[in-house]
Amino acid sequence: MALLKANETFWVKSLNRHIYAGQVIRDDDPFVKGREHLFVSADDGLGPVESATAAPGEKRAVKKAAAKPKAD
């Protein structure tokens, strides 16, 4: 799966959906088929993307909250 970025804002009546300039979508989205000229590759400029959840077996570092000072 590759990511594509829209060059301009446009609407596709048959899909009843807007795509806005700069919006990033997957290359298998129905919007792309036949409209490839309206998109550029977005993979180059995005850099690595961290997933929101850990994969099975993956361990994540946990930050501990700072202890609150006790009141006298």
VENDAFEN-V453452 format. One record per helix or strand. SS is the DSSP state (2 for helix, 1 for strand). FROM is the first residue (numbers start at 0). TO is the last residue. Records with the same first field share a line. If there is no record, write none. Layout:
BEGIN
SS = FROM-TO ; FROM-TO
END
This chain:
BEGIN
1 = 2-5 ; 9-11 ; 16-18 ; 23-25 ; 38-40
2 = 12-14 ; 35-37 ; 42-45
END
